[in-house]
Amino acid sequence: MIVVNKVNSQPTQDGDGVKISRIADFTGKYFDPYLMIDELKSDDKNDFIGGFPAHPHRGIETFTYMIKGGFEHKDQLGNSALITAGNVQWMSTGYGVIHSEMPITDENDGMHGFQIWLNMPAKDKLRPARYQDSTSLPNLTNTTGASLKLMAGQWTFGGETASSPLTELAANAALADLTLESNAKAEFDLSDAEQVLVYVHSGRFSSPRLNAGELAIVDAQQALAITASDDGAGALILVGNKIKEKIVHMGPFVMNTEQEIRQAVEDYQQGKFGSIA
C-alpha cells in the first residue's frame, strides 16, 4: 500500500452554526470525483442543534451517513425521511434541489456523521434530481476482527462480494465504513477504481500510520492493506473514477463554467428550484 498524500481535516462551521471538520478540494486535482468530506462529531448539542436550514444545490451529489444521532431531511421534491444511526442518504441534485437537514429533536446522545460531496459529469449536471435512502446496509467481515458496512456500490471483502442498495452514484463511486478491532487487519483489491481515499474517523492505524481526522490518498493500483492500533479504528473508504473536467465552484453550486454558475444563481433567485412544502 502506497500513501500518495495525507490531508488533515480542518475545523469550520456551516448551516446554522454547526461545527464540523472539513476536507475539501474544488479544483479536481486531488480527490476527483470527490469534492468534500464534512464530519460532524460532538456530544454537545450546542455544536449541531441549529442544523442546516433550507438551502439549494446544483451540479453535485450529496451523500449522508450517520454513525450516531440523526437528521430529518426534507426537500422540494416531496422527500421526507429520518436519517438515523447506521443509515445513508443520496441526492443527485442535477438541475437543482432545495433541502433542509435538521437534527432529530429528541436526540440527546450526541452526533457523529458525514456529508460527502461528489462531482457530477457535465452531461448530467442539469438532469432531473434523484433521491434514495437506505435503512438496511449489508456488512462483510473477515477472520481478523474487521467488518465493512457497504454504504454504496459493490465490494469484495473477506472472500465475499456484496452490494449496497445504492449503486448509481456518479463516477461509479462506492463508499464503505471499515471497523477494525484491536490490531485487526484488512486487505482490499481496489485496482478497478482510479481514485481511492481513506479517511480515519475513529482510533488510529498502526500501518499505515494514520490518526483520526486524517485522509490518505492511496495508489489505487496497489493492494490496500490496513492494520489498526491497540485501540482499534474506524475509517471511511471512498473509491471512484476520475471525471477529469474543469470545475467552477460557488457555495452550493458546482458547475463547469462561470456562466453556468451565474445561471444557477439566477435560476435559484427566480424560484426555479421550487420550495419545500
ChimeraX commands (.cxc) that place a marker at each C-alpha (Angstrom):
marker #1 position 0.00,0.00,0.00 radius 0.5
marker #1 position 1.42,3.35,-1.09 radius 0.5
marker #1 position 0.14,6.56,0.53 radius 0.5
marker #1 position 0.48,9.28,-2.10 radius 0.5
marker #1 position -0.52,12.13,0.21 radius 0.5
marker #1 position -2.08,12.87,3.60 radius 0.5
marker #1 position -4.54,15.68,4.35 radius 0.5
marker #1 position -5.72,16.84,7.77 radius 0.5
marker #1 position -9.32,17.89,8.31 radius 0.5
marker #1 position -9.88,21.49,9.40 radius 0.5
marker #1 position -12.45,22.83,11.86 radius 0.5
marker #1 position -15.12,25.12,10.41 radius 0.5
marker #1 position -18.84,25.89,10.63 radius 0.5
marker #1 position -21.74,25.54,8.21 radius 0.5
marker #1 position -25.51,25.72,8.24 radius 0.5
marker #1 position -26.79,27.47,11.36 radius 0.5
marker #1 position -23.50,27.39,13.24 radius 0.5
marker #1 position -22.95,23.62,13.02 radius 0.5
marker #1 position -19.36,22.77,13.96 radius 0.5
marker #1 position -17.71,20.36,11.53 radius 0.5
marker #1 position -14.32,19.09,10.41 radius 0.5
marker #1 position -13.83,19.53,6.66 radius 0.5
marker #1 position -11.56,18.28,3.92 radius 0.5
marker #1 position -12.28,19.86,0.54 radius 0.5
marker #1 position -10.79,20.28,-2.92 radius 0.5
marker #1 position -12.79,22.11,-5.57 radius 0.5
marker #1 position -10.01,22.07,-8.16 radius 0.5
marker #1 position -10.39,18.42,-9.19 radius 0.5
marker #1 position -6.65,17.88,-8.79 radius 0.5
marker #1 position -6.57,15.65,-5.73 radius 0.5
marker #1 position -9.85,13.93,-4.78 radius 0.5
marker #1 position -11.70,13.68,-8.12 radius 0.5
marker #1 position -14.58,12.67,-8.24 radius 0.5
marker #1 position -14.96,13.66,-4.57 radius 0.5
marker #1 position -15.19,17.33,-3.64 radius 0.5
marker #1 position -15.64,17.49,0.11 radius 0.5
marker #1 position -15.88,15.41,3.28 radius 0.5
marker #1 position -17.64,17.06,6.24 radius 0.5
marker #1 position -17.52,15.21,9.56 radius 0.5
marker #1 position -19.84,16.23,12.39 radius 0.5
marker #1 position -18.69,14.70,15.67 radius 0.5
marker #1 position -19.78,16.12,19.02 radius 0.5
marker #1 position -21.51,15.16,22.25 radius 0.5
marker #1 position -22.51,18.80,22.84 radius 0.5
marker #1 position -25.84,19.53,21.17 radius 0.5
marker #1 position -24.94,23.23,21.00 radius 0.5
marker #1 position -22.45,22.25,18.30 radius 0.5
marker #1 position -25.17,20.97,15.95 radius 0.5
marker #1 position -28.64,21.89,17.19 radius 0.5
marker #1 position -29.01,24.70,14.61 radius 0.5
marker #1 position -28.85,22.16,11.81 radius 0.5
marker #1 position -28.91,23.03,8.12 radius 0.5
marker #1 position -31.99,25.10,7.23 radius 0.5
marker #1 position -33.31,25.12,3.66 radius 0.5
marker #1 position -30.59,25.72,1.06 radius 0.5
marker #1 position -30.02,24.90,-2.64 radius 0.5
marker #1 position -27.63,22.71,-4.63 radius 0.5
marker #1 position -26.90,22.20,-8.32 radius 0.5
marker #1 position -24.37,20.03,-10.14 radius 0.5
marker #1 position -23.30,17.75,-7.29 radius 0.5
marker #1 position -24.29,14.61,-5.43 radius 0.5
marker #1 position -24.55,14.67,-1.64 radius 0.5
marker #1 position -24.10,11.51,0.40 radius 0.5
marker #1 position -25.03,11.50,4.09 radius 0.5
marker #1 position -24.03,8.75,6.53 radius 0.5
marker #1 position -24.79,8.69,10.24 radius 0.5
marker #1 position -22.87,6.70,12.86 radius 0.5
marker #1 position -24.62,8.28,15.86 radius 0.5
marker #1 position -27.60,10.61,16.10 radius 0.5
marker #1 position -29.66,11.63,13.12 radius 0.5
marker #1 position -31.20,14.29,10.90 radius 0.5
marker #1 position -34.63,14.88,9.43 radius 0.5
marker #1 position -34.39,15.54,5.70 radius 0.5
marker #1 position -36.97,17.45,3.64 radius 0.5
marker #1 position -36.76,18.69,0.05 radius 0.5
marker #1 position -38.85,20.37,-2.64 radius 0.5
marker #1 position -39.35,17.03,-4.40 radius 0.5
marker #1 position -41.55,15.89,-1.54 radius 0.5
marker #1 position -38.99,13.59,0.07 radius 0.5
marker #1 position -39.08,13.46,3.86 radius 0.5
marker #1 position -37.03,10.99,5.86 radius 0.5
marker #1 position -35.18,10.43,9.12 radius 0.5
marker #1 position -31.53,9.60,8.52 radius 0.5
marker #1 position -30.56,7.74,11.69 radius 0.5
marker #1 position -27.56,5.82,13.02 radius 0.5
marker #1 position -26.24,3.26,10.55 radius 0.5
marker #1 position -28.20,4.66,7.61 radius 0.5
marker #1 position -27.41,6.63,4.46 radius 0.5
marker #1 position -28.98,9.05,2.02 radius 0.5
marker #1 position -28.00,10.03,-1.51 radius 0.5
marker #1 position -29.14,13.01,-3.55 radius 0.5
marker #1 position -28.07,13.50,-7.14 radius 0.5
marker #1 position -29.05,17.16,-7.29 radius 0.5
marker #1 position -28.66,17.69,-11.04 radius 0.5
marker #1 position -30.65,20.76,-12.14 radius 0.5
marker #1 position -31.47,21.73,-8.60 radius 0.5
marker #1 position -32.56,20.72,-5.13 radius 0.5
marker #1 position -33.62,22.71,-2.11 radius 0.5
marker #1 position -33.39,20.71,1.09 radius 0.5
marker #1 position -33.09,21.05,4.85 radius 0.5
marker #1 position -31.37,18.75,7.33 radius 0.5
marker #1 position -32.36,19.33,10.93 radius 0.5
marker #1 position -31.17,17.31,13.95 radius 0.5
marker #1 position -33.75,14.99,15.46 radius 0.5
marker #1 position -35.18,16.95,18.36 radius 0.5
marker #1 position -35.15,14.13,20.92 radius 0.5
marker #1 position -31.54,13.20,20.17 radius 0.5
marker #1 position -29.57,13.68,23.41 radius 0.5
marker #1 position -26.65,11.32,22.90 radius 0.5
marker #1 position -24.52,13.42,20.59 radius 0.5
marker #1 position -23.91,13.24,16.88 radius 0.5
marker #1 position -21.41,11.60,14.57 radius 0.5
marker #1 position -21.95,11.61,10.85 radius 0.5
marker #1 position -20.79,12.74,7.45 radius 0.5
marker #1 position -21.90,14.61,4.40 radius 0.5
marker #1 position -19.78,13.88,1.36 radius 0.5
marker #1 position -20.00,15.80,-1.92 radius 0.5
marker #1 position -19.28,14.16,-5.26 radius 0.5
marker #1 position -18.88,15.97,-8.54 radius 0.5
marker #1 position -21.16,15.12,-11.48 radius 0.5
marker #1 position -20.02,14.93,-15.11 radius 0.5
marker #1 position -21.06,17.88,-17.25 radius 0.5
marker #1 position -23.53,15.77,-19.22 radius 0.5
marker #1 position -25.53,15.05,-16.05 radius 0.5
marker #1 position -25.37,18.35,-14.18 radius 0.5
marker #1 position -28.78,19.56,-15.42 radius 0.5
marker #1 position -30.67,16.28,-15.38 radius 0.5
marker #1 position -33.66,15.89,-13.02 radius 0.5
marker #1 position -32.75,15.36,-9.38 radius 0.5
marker #1 position -32.69,11.84,-7.90 radius 0.5
marker #1 position -33.08,10.74,-4.30 radius 0.5
marker #1 position -32.54,7.47,-2.42 radius 0.5
marker #1 position -32.04,6.47,1.20 radius 0.5
marker #1 position -31.45,3.14,2.88 radius 0.5
marker #1 position -32.03,1.72,6.35 radius 0.5
marker #1 position -30.63,-1.72,5.53 radius 0.5
marker #1 position -26.96,-1.93,4.61 radius 0.5
marker #1 position -25.06,-5.21,4.23 radius 0.5
marker #1 position -21.92,-5.98,6.24 radius 0.5
marker #1 position -18.96,-8.12,5.24 radius 0.5
marker #1 position -16.43,-9.48,7.74 radius 0.5
marker #1 position -13.05,-11.20,7.73 radius 0.5
marker #1 position -11.42,-13.53,10.24 radius 0.5
marker #1 position -9.13,-10.94,11.88 radius 0.5
marker #1 position -11.76,-8.74,13.51 radius 0.5
marker #1 position -12.63,-6.39,10.66 radius 0.5
marker #1 position -16.10,-5.56,9.34 radius 0.5
marker #1 position -17.18,-3.49,6.36 radius 0.5
marker #1 position -20.51,-1.67,6.16 radius 0.5
marker #1 position -21.42,-1.24,2.47 radius 0.5
marker #1 position -22.73,2.30,2.12 radius 0.5
marker #1 position -22.75,2.48,-1.69 radius 0.5
marker #1 position -21.60,0.35,-4.60 radius 0.5
marker #1 position -20.25,-3.18,-4.83 radius 0.5
marker #1 position -17.46,-4.51,-2.59 radius 0.5
marker #1 position -15.40,-7.67,-2.18 radius 0.5
marker #1 position -14.06,-8.32,1.31 radius 0.5
marker #1 position -13.27,-11.37,3.40 radius 0.5
marker #1 position -13.79,-13.64,0.42 radius 0.5
marker #1 position -17.33,-12.41,-0.24 radius 0.5
marker #1 position -18.86,-9.93,-2.70 radius 0.5
marker #1 position -21.98,-7.90,-1.98 radius 0.5
marker #1 position -23.64,-4.62,-2.99 radius 0.5
marker #1 position -25.24,-1.77,-1.13 radius 0.5
marker #1 position -28.79,-0.84,-2.20 radius 0.5
marker #1 position -27.25,2.39,-3.55 radius 0.5
marker #1 position -25.42,1.65,-6.80 radius 0.5
marker #1 position -25.97,4.62,-9.13 radius 0.5
marker #1 position -23.60,7.25,-7.77 radius 0.5
marker #1 position -21.70,9.46,-10.21 radius 0.5
marker #1 position -18.31,8.26,-11.47 radius 0.5
marker #1 position -19.03,4.70,-10.34 radius 0.5
marker #1 position -18.36,5.84,-6.78 radius 0.5
marker #1 position -18.51,3.37,-3.90 radius 0.5
marker #1 position -18.28,4.07,-0.17 radius 0.5
marker #1 position -17.87,1.84,2.87 radius 0.5
marker #1 position -17.27,2.16,6.61 radius 0.5
marker #1 position -14.48,-0.10,7.89 radius 0.5
marker #1 position -14.46,-1.06,11.58 radius 0.5
marker #1 position -11.34,-2.70,13.00 radius 0.5
marker #1 position -10.97,-4.32,16.40 radius 0.5
marker #1 position -7.69,-4.06,18.31 radius 0.5
marker #1 position -4.79,-4.84,15.94 radius 0.5
marker #1 position -7.20,-6.17,13.30 radius 0.5
marker #1 position -6.13,-6.23,9.66 radius 0.5
marker #1 position -8.00,-5.59,6.42 radius 0.5
marker #1 position -6.93,-6.02,2.79 radius 0.5
marker #1 position -8.64,-4.91,-0.42 radius 0.5
marker #1 position -8.04,-5.08,-4.13 radius 0.5
marker #1 position -9.49,-1.80,-5.44 radius 0.5
marker #1 position -7.50,-1.69,-8.66 radius 0.5
marker #1 position -10.66,-1.28,-10.77 radius 0.5
marker #1 position -11.00,2.26,-9.39 radius 0.5
marker #1 position -8.99,5.30,-10.44 radius 0.5
marker #1 position -9.28,7.02,-7.05 radius 0.5
marker #1 position -9.02,5.54,-3.55 radius 0.5
marker #1 position -9.32,7.68,-0.42 radius 0.5
marker #1 position -9.20,6.52,3.21 radius 0.5
marker #1 position -10.49,8.82,5.99 radius 0.5
marker #1 position -9.92,7.74,9.60 radius 0.5
marker #1 position -12.81,8.83,11.82 radius 0.5
marker #1 position -12.13,6.83,15.00 radius 0.5
marker #1 position -9.00,5.46,16.67 radius 0.5
marker #1 position -5.90,5.15,14.51 radius 0.5
marker #1 position -3.99,2.87,12.17 radius 0.5
marker #1 position -0.61,1.46,13.09 radius 0.5
marker #1 position 0.01,0.67,9.41 radius 0.5
marker #1 position -0.03,2.94,7.54 radius 0.5
marker #1 position 0.30,5.49,10.33 radius 0.5
marker #1 position -2.93,7.49,10.25 radius 0.5
marker #1 position -4.87,9.18,13.03 radius 0.5
marker #1 position -8.49,10.22,13.34 radius 0.5
marker #1 position -9.19,13.27,11.18 radius 0.5
marker #1 position -6.59,12.35,8.55 radius 0.5
marker #1 position -7.30,11.46,4.92 radius 0.5
marker #1 position -4.92,9.31,2.89 radius 0.5
marker #1 position -4.85,9.40,-0.90 radius 0.5
marker #1 position -3.52,5.98,-1.86 radius 0.5
marker #1 position -2.24,4.37,-5.03 radius 0.5
marker #1 position -5.31,2.59,-6.43 radius 0.5
marker #1 position -3.18,0.04,-8.26 radius 0.5
marker #1 position -1.58,-1.24,-5.07 radius 0.5
marker #1 position -3.34,-3.60,-2.66 radius 0.5
marker #1 position -4.89,-1.68,0.22 radius 0.5
marker #1 position -3.58,-3.17,3.49 radius 0.5
marker #1 position -4.54,-1.68,6.86 radius 0.5
marker #1 position -3.73,-2.60,10.45 radius 0.5
marker #1 position -5.44,-0.99,13.43 radius 0.5
marker #1 position -3.71,0.15,16.61 radius 0.5
marker #1 position -4.30,-1.47,20.00 radius 0.5
marker #1 position -7.43,0.67,20.43 radius 0.5
marker #1 position -8.95,-0.31,17.08 radius 0.5
marker #1 position -10.08,2.07,14.38 radius 0.5
marker #1 position -12.89,3.16,12.10 radius 0.5
marker #1 position -12.45,4.61,8.62 radius 0.5
marker #1 position -14.39,5.55,5.52 radius 0.5
marker #1 position -13.12,4.11,2.26 radius 0.5
marker #1 position -14.12,6.09,-0.83 radius 0.5
marker #1 position -13.43,4.91,-4.37 radius 0.5
marker #1 position -14.46,6.04,-7.84 radius 0.5
marker #1 position -13.36,7.03,-11.31 radius 0.5
marker #1 position -11.99,10.47,-12.11 radius 0.5
marker #1 position -14.27,12.82,-14.06 radius 0.5
marker #1 position -11.37,15.00,-15.28 radius 0.5
marker #1 position -13.42,18.08,-16.14 radius 0.5
marker #1 position -13.00,21.74,-15.27 radius 0.5
marker #1 position -14.68,22.72,-12.01 radius 0.5
marker #1 position -16.15,26.12,-11.14 radius 0.5
marker #1 position -17.47,26.32,-7.59 radius 0.5
marker #1 position -19.52,28.88,-5.71 radius 0.5
marker #1 position -21.10,27.89,-2.41 radius 0.5
marker #1 position -23.67,25.13,-3.01 radius 0.5
marker #1 position -23.22,25.15,-6.80 radius 0.5
marker #1 position -20.55,23.21,-8.71 radius 0.5
marker #1 position -20.54,23.60,-12.49 radius 0.5
marker #1 position -18.03,23.71,-15.37 radius 0.5
marker #1 position -18.06,27.40,-16.36 radius 0.5
marker #1 position -18.58,30.81,-14.75 radius 0.5
marker #1 position -21.63,31.32,-16.97 radius 0.5
marker #1 position -23.19,28.13,-15.64 radius 0.5
marker #1 position -22.63,29.35,-12.08 radius 0.5
marker #1 position -24.29,32.68,-12.86 radius 0.5
marker #1 position -27.20,30.80,-14.41 radius 0.5
marker #1 position -27.54,28.60,-11.32 radius 0.5
marker #1 position -27.71,31.67,-9.07 radius 0.5
marker #1 position -30.24,33.34,-11.37 radius 0.5
marker #1 position -32.43,30.23,-11.58 radius 0.5
marker #1 position -32.41,29.88,-7.80 radius 0.5
marker #1 position -33.24,33.54,-7.25 radius 0.5
marker #1 position -36.13,33.28,-9.72 radius 0.5
marker #1 position -37.58,30.36,-7.79 radius 0.5
marker #1 position -36.95,27.75,-10.49 radius 0.5
marker #1 position -35.69,25.24,-7.91 radius 0.5
marker #1 position -39.09,25.20,-6.22 radius 0.5
marker #1 position -39.60,25.30,-2.45 radius 0.5
marker #1 position -40.10,22.92,0.46 radius 0.5
marker #1 position -43.79,22.48,1.26 radius 0.5
marker link #1:1,2 radius 0.2
marker link #1:2,3 radius 0.2
marker link #1:3,4 radius 0.2
marker link #1:4,5 radius 0.2
marker link #1:5,6 radius 0.2
marker link #1:6,7 radius 0.2
marker link #1:7,8 radius 0.2
marker link #1:8,9 radius 0.2
marker link #1:9,10 radius 0.2
marker link #1:10,11 radius 0.2
marker link #1:11,12 radius 0.2
marker link #1:12,13 radius 0.2
marker link #1:13,14 radius 0.2
marker link #1:14,15 radius 0.2
marker link #1:15,16 radius 0.2
marker link #1:16,17 radius 0.2
marker link #1:17,18 radius 0.2
marker link #1:18,19 radius 0.2
marker link #1:19,20 radius 0.2
marker link #1:20,21 radius 0.2
marker link #1:21,22 radius 0.2
marker link #1:22,23 radius 0.2
marker link #1:23,24 radius 0.2
marker link #1:24,25 radius 0.2
marker link #1:25,26 radius 0.2
marker link #1:26,27 radius 0.2
marker link #1:27,28 radius 0.2
marker link #1:28,29 radius 0.2
marker link #1:29,30 radius 0.2
marker link #1:30,31 radius 0.2
marker link #1:31,32 radius 0.2
marker link #1:32,33 radius 0.2
marker link #1:33,34 radius 0.2
marker link #1:34,35 radius 0.2
marker link #1:35,36 radius 0.2
marker link #1:36,37 radius 0.2
marker link #1:37,38 radius 0.2
marker link #1:38,39 radius 0.2
marker link #1:39,40 radius 0.2
marker link #1:40,41 radius 0.2
marker link #1:41,42 radius 0.2
marker link #1:42,43 radius 0.2
marker link #1:43,44 radius 0.2
marker link #1:44,45 radius 0.2
marker link #1:45,46 radius 0.2
marker link #1:46,47 radius 0.2
marker link #1:47,48 radius 0.2
marker link #1:48,49 radius 0.2
marker link #1:49,50 radius 0.2
marker link #1:50,51 radius 0.2
marker link #1:51,52 radius 0.2
marker link #1:52,53 radius 0.2
marker link #1:53,54 radius 0.2
marker link #1:54,55 radius 0.2
marker link #1:55,56 radius 0.2
marker link #1:56,57 radius 0.2
marker link #1:57,58 radius 0.2
marker link #1:58,59 radius 0.2
marker link #1:59,60 radius 0.2
marker link #1:60,61 radius 0.2
marker link #1:61,62 radius 0.2
marker link #1:62,63 radius 0.2
marker link #1:63,64 radius 0.2
marker link #1:64,65 radius 0.2
marker link #1:65,66 radius 0.2
marker link #1:66,67 radius 0.2
marker link #1:67,68 radius 0.2
marker link #1:68,69 radius 0.2
marker link #1:69,70 radius 0.2
marker link #1:70,71 radius 0.2
marker link #1:71,72 radius 0.2
marker link #1:72,73 radius 0.2
marker link #1:73,74 radius 0.2
marker link #1:74,75 radius 0.2
marker link #1:75,76 radius 0.2
marker link #1:76,77 radius 0.2
marker link #1:77,78 radius 0.2
marker link #1:78,79 radius 0.2
marker link #1:79,80 radius 0.2
marker link #1:80,81 radius 0.2
marker link #1:81,82 radius 0.2
marker link #1:82,83 radius 0.2
marker link #1:83,84 radius 0.2
marker link #1:84,85 radius 0.2
marker link #1:85,86 radius 0.2
marker link #1:86,87 radius 0.2
marker link #1:87,88 radius 0.2
marker link #1:88,89 radius 0.2
marker link #1:89,90 radius 0.2
marker link #1:90,91 radius 0.2
marker link #1:91,92 radius 0.2
marker link #1:92,93 radius 0.2
marker link #1:93,94 radius 0.2
marker link #1:94,95 radius 0.2
marker link #1:95,96 radius 0.2
marker link #1:96,97 radius 0.2
marker link #1:97,98 radius 0.2
marker link #1:98,99 radius 0.2
marker link #1:99,100 radius 0.2
marker link #1:100,101 radius 0.2
marker link #1:101,102 radius 0.2
marker link #1:102,103 radius 0.2
marker link #1:103,104 radius 0.2
marker link #1:104,105 radius 0.2
marker link #1:105,106 radius 0.2
marker link #1:106,107 radius 0.2
marker link #1:107,108 radius 0.2
marker link #1:108,109 radius 0.2
marker link #1:109,110 radius 0.2
marker link #1:110,111 radius 0.2
marker link #1:111,112 radius 0.2
marker link #1:112,113 radius 0.2
marker link #1:113,114 radius 0.2
marker link #1:114,115 radius 0.2
marker link #1:115,116 radius 0.2
marker link #1:116,117 radius 0.2
marker link #1:117,118 radius 0.2
marker link #1:118,119 radius 0.2
marker link #1:119,120 radius 0.2
marker link #1:120,121 radius 0.2
marker link #1:121,122 radius 0.2
marker link #1:122,123 radius 0.2
marker link #1:123,124 radius 0.2
marker link #1:124,125 radius 0.2
marker link #1:125,126 radius 0.2
marker link #1:126,127 radius 0.2
marker link #1:127,128 radius 0.2
marker link #1:128,129 radius 0.2
marker link #1:129,130 radius 0.2
marker link #1:130,131 radius 0.2
marker link #1:131,132 radius 0.2
marker link #1:132,133 radius 0.2
marker link #1:133,134 radius 0.2
marker link #1:134,135 radius 0.2
marker link #1:135,136 radius 0.2
marker link #1:136,137 radius 0.2
marker link #1:137,138 radius 0.2
marker link #1:138,139 radius 0.2
marker link #1:139,140 radius 0.2
marker link #1:140,141 radius 0.2
marker link #1:141,142 radius 0.2
marker link #1:142,143 radius 0.2
marker link #1:143,144 radius 0.2
marker link #1:144,145 radius 0.2
marker link #1:145,146 radius 0.2
marker link #1:146,147 radius 0.2
marker link #1:147,148 radius 0.2
marker link #1:148,149 radius 0.2
marker link #1:149,150 radius 0.2
marker link #1:150,151 radius 0.2
marker link #1:151,152 radius 0.2
marker link #1:152,153 radius 0.2
marker link #1:153,154 radius 0.2
marker link #1:154,155 radius 0.2
marker link #1:155,156 radius 0.2
marker link #1:156,157 radius 0.2
marker link #1:157,158 radius 0.2
marker link #1:158,159 radius 0.2
marker link #1:159,160 radius 0.2
marker link #1:160,161 radius 0.2
marker link #1:161,162 radius 0.2
marker link #1:162,163 radius 0.2
marker link #1:163,164 radius 0.2
marker link #1:164,165 radius 0.2
marker link #1:165,166 radius 0.2
marker link #1:166,167 radius 0.2
marker link #1:167,168 radius 0.2
marker link #1:168,169 radius 0.2
marker link #1:169,170 radius 0.2
marker link #1:170,171 radius 0.2
marker link #1:171,172 radius 0.2
marker link #1:172,173 radius 0.2
marker link #1:173,174 radius 0.2
marker link #1:174,175 radius 0.2
marker link #1:175,176 radius 0.2
marker link #1:176,177 radius 0.2
marker link #1:177,178 radius 0.2
marker link #1:178,179 radius 0.2
marker link #1:179,180 radius 0.2
marker link #1:180,181 radius 0.2
marker link #1:181,182 radius 0.2
marker link #1:182,183 radius 0.2
marker link #1:183,184 radius 0.2
marker link #1:184,185 radius 0.2
marker link #1:185,186 radius 0.2
marker link #1:186,187 radius 0.2
marker link #1:187,188 radius 0.2
marker link #1:188,189 radius 0.2
marker link #1:189,190 radius 0.2
marker link #1:190,191 radius 0.2
marker link #1:191,192 radius 0.2
marker link #1:192,193 radius 0.2
marker link #1:193,194 radius 0.2
marker link #1:194,195 radius 0.2
marker link #1:195,196 radius 0.2
marker link #1:196,197 radius 0.2
marker link #1:197,198 radius 0.2
marker link #1:198,199 radius 0.2
marker link #1:199,200 radius 0.2
marker link #1:200,201 radius 0.2
marker link #1:201,202 radius 0.2
marker link #1:202,203 radius 0.2
marker link #1:203,204 radius 0.2
marker link #1:204,205 radius 0.2
marker link #1:205,206 radius 0.2
marker link #1:206,207 radius 0.2
marker link #1:207,208 radius 0.2
marker link #1:208,209 radius 0.2
marker link #1:209,210 radius 0.2
marker link #1:210,211 radius 0.2
marker link #1:211,212 radius 0.2
marker link #1:212,213 radius 0.2
marker link #1:213,214 radius 0.2
marker link #1:214,215 radius 0.2
marker link #1:215,216 radius 0.2
marker link #1:216,217 radius 0.2
marker link #1:217,218 radius 0.2
marker link #1:218,219 radius 0.2
marker link #1:219,220 radius 0.2
marker link #1:220,221 radius 0.2
marker link #1:221,222 radius 0.2
marker link #1:222,223 radius 0.2
marker link #1:223,224 radius 0.2
marker link #1:224,225 radius 0.2
marker link #1:225,226 radius 0.2
marker link #1:226,227 radius 0.2
marker link #1:227,228 radius 0.2
marker link #1:228,229 radius 0.2
marker link #1:229,230 radius 0.2
marker link #1:230,231 radius 0.2
marker link #1:231,232 radius 0.2
marker link #1:232,233 radius 0.2
marker link #1:233,234 radius 0.2
marker link #1:234,235 radius 0.2
marker link #1:235,236 radius 0.2
marker link #1:236,237 radius 0.2
marker link #1:237,238 radius 0.2
marker link #1:238,239 radius 0.2
marker link #1:239,240 radius 0.2
marker link #1:240,241 radius 0.2
marker link #1:241,242 radius 0.2
marker link #1:242,243 radius 0.2
marker link #1:243,244 radius 0.2
marker link #1:244,245 radius 0.2
marker link #1:245,246 radius 0.2
marker link #1:246,247 radius 0.2
marker link #1:247,248 radius 0.2
marker link #1:248,249 radius 0.2
marker link #1:249,250 radius 0.2
marker link #1:250,251 radius 0.2
marker link #1:251,252 radius 0.2
marker link #1:252,253 radius 0.2
marker link #1:253,254 radius 0.2
marker link #1:254,255 radius 0.2
marker link #1:255,256 radius 0.2
marker link #1:256,257 radius 0.2
marker link #1:257,258 radius 0.2
marker link #1:258,259 radius 0.2
marker link #1:259,260 radius 0.2
marker link #1:260,261 radius 0.2
marker link #1:261,262 radius 0.2
marker link #1:262,263 radius 0.2
marker link #1:263,264 radius 0.2
marker link #1:264,265 radius 0.2
marker link #1:265,266 radius 0.2
marker link #1:266,267 radius 0.2
marker link #1:267,268 radius 0.2
marker link #1:268,269 radius 0.2
marker link #1:269,270 radius 0.2
marker link #1:270,271 radius 0.2
marker link #1:271,272 radius 0.2
marker link #1:272,273 radius 0.2
marker link #1:273,274 radius 0.2
marker link #1:274,275 radius 0.2
marker link #1:275,276 radius 0.2
marker link #1:276,277 radius 0.2
view
